[in-house]
Amino acid sequence: MQKTKRLLAIEKIITELEISSQEVLIKKLKAKGIICTQATLSRDLRQLGASRIPNGRGGYRYALIENQNQLPARELSFNIISVIREIVEAKGLMIIKTIPGNANATAYYIDNAGRYEIAGTVAGDDTILLIPRDGSGMKQIHTSLELIFPGLHEQIRKKE
């Protein structure tokens, strides 16, 4: 669970802040109560697909680089959010209900997002079984889904 929490924190920090070095990132993690070595952080950044890119002012910053094999990210996510009707937690698993005929495409999008916390999905016509990786809690899965589909939980609340 510590690794999952750390990966989510790293992703959130480098997405929201301009982080120029691993040293700065280690300090930000420590402020959140997450202690790790530089070697561990380096492996985590590689797993997340984070790279240093120019910041436009002569320096560098860490950023998440979309994998070439992944779907084109954010533009597609809103269309998928519109087909998700309900999310239900059940004994450590998650059920995602969609409009009929949309579960496979939604599951494909989740599987190809490359989220560490999600082991995989099984989809039918209008229902997806989302299986978390060992040690990942429901809060982390909800956070992952929100990162995959920004605004998802707000849309679900509006439908209720």
Secondary structure, 3 states (H helix, E strand, C coil): CHHHHHHHHHHHHHHHCCCCCHHHHHHHHHHCCCCCCHHHHHHHHHHHCEEEEECCCCCEEEEECCCCCCCCHHHHHHHHHCCEEEEEEECCEEEEEECCCCHHHHHHHHHCCCCCCEEEEEECCCEEEEEECCCCCHHHHHHHHHHHCCCHHHHHHHHC
